[in-house]
């Protein structure tokens, strides 16, 4: 199974989630959601950077799974996630993120940027303010 995303926790509390470009399947998308939740296992504060520069468009069913994941984990995110930066350069991917947020609002502060530098500046600012 080709992963839908790769999660890098080596710079904790900054967690990077990079989409691989693989097409979403039930298996790889569920694995991505499970790995995303595992980032909260330490119980400490964290910030997320989602790099969607290689993202493929997830199937509608997977967009709904993502929205449900946000709803089911809303309190966990509010308690531990100080913010999320999304690196998105493609307008179509921005539209999909907006659609997911129309199903379920993002429960923590977020910023959509075009570069990794912008994302790092934003999350470091969030961490500095806490």
C-alpha positions as CSV (number, residue, x, y, z in Angstrom):
1,X,0.0,0.0,0.0
2,X,1.4,3.3,-1.0
3,X,0.9,5.9,1.8
4,X,-1.4,8.8,1.2
5,X,0.8,11.0,3.5
6,X,4.0,10.7,5.5
7,X,4.1,12.2,9.0
8,X,7.4,13.5,10.4
9,X,7.5,14.1,14.2
10,X,11.3,14.7,14.3
11,X,10.9,18.4,15.0
12,X,8.2,18.0,17.7
13,X,6.2,20.0,18.7
14,X,6.2,20.9,15.0
15,X,4.7,18.0,13.1
16,X,5.0,17.9,9.3
17,X,2.5,16.0,7.3
18,X,3.5,15.6,3.6
19,X,1.0,14.2,1.1
20,X,2.8,11.8,-1.3
21,X,0.6,12.3,-4.4
22,X,-0.8,8.7,-4.1
23,X,-4.4,8.3,-4.9
24,X,-6.6,8.0,-1.9
25,X,-7.8,4.5,-1.1
26,X,-9.9,3.3,1.9
27,X,-6.8,1.7,3.3
28,X,-4.2,4.4,2.9
29,X,-6.6,7.2,3.8
30,X,-7.6,5.4,7.0
31,X,-3.9,4.8,7.8
32,X,-3.3,8.6,7.3
33,X,-6.1,9.5,9.7
34,X,-4.9,6.9,12.3
35,X,-1.3,8.2,12.1
36,X,-2.6,11.8,12.4
37,X,-4.4,10.9,15.6
38,X,-1.3,9.1,16.9
39,X,0.5,12.5,16.9
40,X,-1.5,13.4,20.0
41,X,-0.3,10.4,22.0
42,X,2.2,12.5,24.1
43,X,-0.6,14.8,25.4
44,X,1.6,17.9,24.8
45,X,1.0,21.0,22.8
46,X,1.8,20.7,19.1
47,X,1.5,22.5,15.8
48,X,0.9,20.9,12.4
49,X,2.2,21.8,8.9
50,X,0.3,20.0,6.1
51,X,2.3,20.1,2.9
52,X,-0.2,19.6,0.1
53,X,2.2,20.5,-2.7
54,X,2.1,16.9,-4.0
55,X,-1.5,16.1,-2.8
56,X,-3.8,14.2,-5.0
57,X,-7.5,15.0,-4.8
58,X,-9.1,12.7,-2.3
59,X,-12.3,11.0,-3.3
60,X,-15.5,12.6,-1.9
61,X,-15.9,9.7,0.6
62,X,-12.4,10.4,1.9
63,X,-13.2,14.1,2.2
64,X,-16.1,13.2,4.3
65,X,-13.9,10.9,6.4
66,X,-11.6,13.8,7.0
67,X,-14.5,16.0,8.0
68,X,-15.8,13.3,10.4
69,X,-12.3,12.9,11.8
70,X,-12.2,16.6,12.6
71,X,-15.6,16.4,14.3
72,X,-14.7,13.3,16.3
73,X,-11.3,14.7,17.4
74,X,-12.4,18.3,17.9
75,X,-11.8,18.4,21.7
76,X,-8.4,16.6,21.4
77,X,-7.3,19.2,18.8
78,X,-8.6,22.1,20.9
79,X,-6.7,20.8,23.9
80,X,-3.4,20.1,22.3
81,X,-3.1,21.7,18.8
82,X,-2.1,25.3,18.9
83,X,-2.5,25.7,15.1
84,X,-2.3,24.3,11.6
85,X,-0.5,25.6,8.6
86,X,-1.5,24.3,5.2
87,X,1.0,24.7,2.3
88,X,-1.2,24.7,-0.7
89,X,-0.2,26.2,-4.1
90,X,-2.9,24.6,-6.3
91,X,-6.3,26.4,-6.3
92,X,-8.1,23.1,-6.7
93,X,-6.6,21.7,-3.5
94,X,-7.6,25.0,-1.7
95,X,-11.1,24.4,-2.9
96,X,-11.1,20.9,-1.5
97,X,-9.9,22.1,1.9
98,X,-12.7,24.7,1.8
99,X,-15.2,21.9,1.0
100,X,-13.9,19.8,3.9
101,X,-14.3,22.8,6.2
102,X,-17.8,23.3,5.0
103,X,-18.6,19.8,6.2
104,X,-16.8,20.4,9.5
105,X,-15.1,23.6,10.7
106,X,-11.4,23.5,11.6
107,X,-11.4,23.7,15.4
108,X,-8.0,25.4,15.8
109,X,-6.4,28.5,14.3
110,X,-5.1,27.8,10.8
111,X,-3.3,29.6,8.0
112,X,-3.1,28.7,4.3
113,X,0.2,29.6,2.8
114,X,2.2,28.9,-0.4
115,X,5.6,28.0,0.9
116,X,7.2,26.0,3.7
117,X,9.0,29.2,4.9
118,X,5.7,30.9,5.4
119,X,4.3,27.9,7.2
120,X,7.3,27.7,9.6
121,X,7.1,31.4,10.3
122,X,3.4,31.1,11.1
123,X,3.7,28.1,13.4
124,X,6.8,29.4,15.2
125,X,4.8,32.6,15.8
126,X,2.0,30.5,17.3
127,X,4.4,28.6,19.5
128,X,6.1,31.8,20.7
129,X,2.8,33.3,21.7
130,X,1.9,30.3,24.0
